[in-house]
Amino acid sequence: MSTFITELAADPSAEGPRVAVKDLIDVLGVPTTAGSRAWIAVGNGERPAERDAACLAGFRRAGARIIAKANLHELAYGAQGVNPFFGTPVNPRDGDLVPGGSSSGSAVAVGSDLADIALGTDTGGSVRVPAACCGVVGLKTTWGRIPLQGCVPLAAGLDTIGPLGAEVARVVQGMELLEPGFTAAVPAASTIGRIRGHGPADAKIETAVDLALAANGCVVTDIDIPSFEAADRATRRIAAWEAYAALGWLLTEHRATLGPDVAARLESSTTLGFDAIRAARATIERFKGDLRRAFERVEVLALPTMPCFPPALAAPDSGTGLTTLTRAFNGSGHPALALPVGVEGHHVPTSLQLVAPHGGEGVLCATGALIESATA
């Protein structure tokens, strides 16, 4: 089954939710393949993990049933979610469309009711984009909130771990297991800032987002974030720089076993210099300042998760802009929730992205639950 790389026999005494773990995150006794033949070729994907990743401690204590290691875009370095080595997970909304990545198996698992909760990682949109493509809910957590020990790195300054579920309640449950003591029992946002004009997003998607916000009955104000597009470009440069630092060594002896798209991304990073990265980090600081000023006016920001509908599986490269509305928030470190919303006359839903100040996962989930209920 292409949704999972390794299926596991759950502890028969466990009675908790079924959990699928992206195969970038260590599970005791199970190899972590990172969805990559090259990673396996160097021996990393053959040795059983000696311990669980730190983020799984709460799952074990709560008796969660870890049922599988979920498939992914190779090395978590791609937004389409395709995998030529382990097969591509089938989008539960439309099998002719990409599932989105890199946490494709995680989104498909909850969208197909194979798991109640799935864990993914998000470096530029890798939880939110597959959630949008598969019509499920995905939460990118505040950078640094969830420990990354035991997770294969892509870009250490951007990587986050977050839960996916078929509905907001499952994402909340995932957060409660990731961080015992977490609660979404907080007031939902009463003021929302609507970000427009970046991407640019399909008109039908923009309309669907507006209708979903209107159904919630809160005050919606247009907010301008002048540095948004520059921050997207800057985060892309930082991600490429850090990905090469973490994984570029695979090009030396294992170039032939890397997927061509991943190899090309790693090789393109060699053209970046220190001056470009220094400028990129300065741009991110300006973006953080714009966001701070926005959050002085509103509690939560809203925009589409993706500017387009999922591209066809037969032409996945047509989806090269899938992360243009998600990636900047990895640069700034802010938490963001992807929530499916229906589109008039379209068989695949689109996705609303809500963004909160650092540490604002609770208000995101509370607000997302209200919108989910209002648009059901």
N, C-alpha and C positions, 0 to 999 in steps of 0.2 A: 504494500500500500504506500503510495507516494506521499501521503500526509505525514507518515511517521518514518523515521530512519530505523529506530529500534522500538519494538513493542515490549512492554515489561509486564511481568506477573505481579499484580498489586498484592500487598500484604493482605491475606484473607481476614485478618483481625481488624483492619482499618475500615472505618465507616464514613470517612470524610469525602469531600468532593473528588471527582475524577480530574486529574491534573496532567496536562501535557507540557513538557519542558523543552524549549527550543534547544536543539543540539549544539548549542554554543555554551551551555551552562552545565557544569559537572553534576552528575548524579552518581552517588557512591556505587562502585562496582560495575559501571557501564562506561564504555569508551565514549569520548566526546569527539565526534568526527568533524564538526564545523561545516558539514555538508560539502567536504572538499577531498578529492583524491590526493591533492598535494599535501594536505594536512595529515592524511593517513600515511602517505609515503614516507614522511619523516618520523613516523612512529607515534605521533601524538594521538592519532585517531584509532590506535589499536590497543593501547594500554587502558585497562579499566581505571576509572577515577578512584583515587584512594580515599576521597571524602566528598561529601556534598558541597556544592557551592554555598557560601555563607547565606545567600538569600533563601535557601530552602529550610532553614532551621525552624521557622514557624510552621511550615507545612508538615514537617515530621512530628512536631509536638502536638499538632491538631489532628493527627491521624489521616491526613490527606492521602488519597490513592494516586501515586504517581504511575501513570499507565503507559507513558511513552516518551521518547525523545523525538521532538517534532522536526520536520524537514525545514529547510531554509534556503535562501539564495546563498550560493557558495561564499563562505567566510563572512557572511552578513554584508557583503559588499555589492548590493544591487537592489533596486526598488521594484523590479518586476516580479520577483519571487520564483523565477524559473530555476531548475536545477538539472543539468544534463547528465549528472552522475547517478542521482538517486530518484530521478523522475520529478515532475512538477506537480505539486498538490493541485487538485481540481477545485476551481472556484465553485462553491456551493450555490451561488446565485446564477451562474452561467458558465458552463464548462468550456466555452469558447473564448473566455476572457482570462487575462492573467490574474492570479490570486493576490498579487502585490507582495512586496518584500521589504525588508528581507525576511520577516517572521511569517512567511507564507503558510507553513505547516501549522503554526499556532492559530492563525486566523481561521484556516480551513477546519481545524479540529473542533473549535467551538461553533463555527457556522454549520457544521455537519452533525452536531450533537454527538461527537465522538469523545468530547471532554467537556466538563463544566467550566473549567478555568484553564487558560494556557498562559505560560510565561513567554514573553518575547524580549528582545532588546531593541532599543531605539537610539540610533546615532544621527540620523537625519530625517527620520520619519518611519523607521522600520517596524514600529508597532502600529502607528496611525494609518499608514498607507495600506497595508493588508487589511486592517479593520475596515477601511473605506471600500476597498475592492470587494470584500466578502460580505458586507452588510452587517458587521458586528461592532462591538464597542471595544476601544483600546485606549489605554492610559499611558502616556509618557510621563514618567515621574520627574520630579525636580532632580537636577544633576547632583549626585552625591548623597541623595537620600537613602537609596537602597545599595548595600555593599556589593561590589563587583568581584570580590575574591572568588575564584573558581569559575570565572567566565572568560572565554577567549576574547582578548581585546581586539577592537577595530580602531577606535580613536579614543584614547583614554580620557581626553578632556571633554568628550561629547557623549560617550556611551552611557546609557541608562537601562535599567531593567523595569518592565512594567507588565501588568496583567491584561488579558483579553477575555471577553465573555460575550455571550449572545445578548446580554442585557446589562444595564448599569449595575444591578444588584450583584451580579457575578463578579464584576470588576471590583466592586466594594469588598466582596468576600476575598478576592485575590489580594487586595491591599491589606486586609486584616491579617492574612497569612504571611504576607511579605514583611509586615511591620505590626506585630501584635500591639494592640492599643490604638491602632488607627481607627478613626471614626468619621463617617460622613454625616453624622447627626448634627449638622450645623445649618444655619439659615442658607437657603439658596440665594444666589445673587439677585438683587432687585434692579441693578443697573448694569447694562451690558454695552460695551463699545464695539460697534460694527466696523471692521476693517474691510475696505473695498479696493478694487482696482489693481491688485497685484496678481501676477500670473500670466495674463488675465484669466479669470475663470469663465467657463461656459455660462451663458446667460441663464440657462435653465437651472444650473447649479446655484447661482447667486439667488435666484428667485426662491428655490426650495429652502435655502438657508434663511432668507428673510421670513418666509411663511412659518417656519419652525420657531423662530424667535418670537414672532407675533402671537403664535398660539400660546406661548408661555405667559404672556400678559405683563412682562417686565418692561421697564423703560429702556429703549434701545437708542443709542446716540452714535452717529457716525464719528469715527476717530481716525485721524491721519497719523500714520507712523512713517515719517519722511525717510528714515534709513532702512526700511524693510527690505527692499530689493538688494541694496548694497550689503546688508547683513546676510542675506541668503548666499550671495556670491562669496562673501568672506568666510562663512561657515563651510562652504564647499571646499575652499582652499585649505582651511585648517583641517578638515576631515581627510583630505587627500594627503596632506603632510604627515598627519599622525598615523594614518593607515600604512603609509610606506614605512614609517619608523617601526611599526608593530609587525608588519607582514612582508615588507619588501625583500627580506632575505629569501623568501620562497622563490623569487625570480632567478636566483643564482643557479640553483641545481634542479629545480622542479618546475621550470617554466612550462615544459611540455605537458605537465599534468594539471596545470591550472586551466580553468575555463577561459576562453579567449577574452570575454568581456572583463573579467576580474584582472587578468594579466594586463590588459590595456589600461585599466584604471590605475593599477600600481605603477606601471611604466610612465604614465603621464605625470605622476607626482614628482619624478626626478627633475622636472624643469622648474620646480618652485624653489625660490631662494629665501634666505632669512628676511630680507627687506619686504618681500611680498607677505610673509606671515606676520611680520610686525605690523604692517599696514592693516592686514585683515583683523588682527586683534584690536587695533584702535577703532576700526569700524564697529566691531561688536560692542565696544564700550559706549559708542554713540547710540547704538541701538538699545542698549540697556537703559540709557538715560531717557530715550524716547518712551520706552515702556514704563519707566517709573513715573513719568509725567502723565501717561495715559491712566495708570492705576490710581492716580490722585483724583481722577474724574469718575471712573467706573470701577466696579469690582471684578469684572471678567471681560475679556475680549472675545470676539467671535468672527470667524471667517470660514470659508470652505476648507476641508482637509486637503482635497486635491482640486486642481483647476479644471480637470477633465474627468470623463467617465473611464473606467478601466479599459486599457487597450486590448486588442485582440491577441490571443495567444499565438496566432500565426505571425504576428508582427509586433512582438513585445517592445522592440526598440522605438516604436511610435510613442511609448510612454516615458520618454526621457525627462519630461517635466513633472513627473509625479510628486517630487519632493519640494517643489518651489514654494509651497505654502507652509511646509512643516519644518524645514531644515533650520531656518533662522532661530527657532526657539530652542534648538539644541545648542546653538552658539551662545544664547543668552542664559540657558539653563532652566528656563521656566517650564512648569508642568503643563500638559495639554491633553485634552480628552477628545477622541474622535467618536462621534455619535451618528448612527445611520438616520437619514431622513428621506422620505419618499419624494419622488419627482413625478409630476403630472405626466402621464402618457409614456413613462419609461419603465422598463421591466426590472432595471437594476437601481437600487437606491443610491443616493449620493451620501455625503458625510459632512456634518457640521463639526468644526473644530472650536473648542472652547479653551482659552488660555487664562491662567491665573498667576498671581504673584508667586514667588518662590515659596514652597511649602503649602500651596493652596489646593492640594489634591482633594481635600474634604469639600470645599465649596464647588469645585468642578463636578464631583460626583453628585452632590446635592442638586446642583443646577441641571446637570444632565438628566437626572432622574425625573425632575419636573417636566423638562422638555419631552422626554421619552413618553411620559404619561399623557401629556397634552396632545402629542401627535400620533398616539397609538391608533 
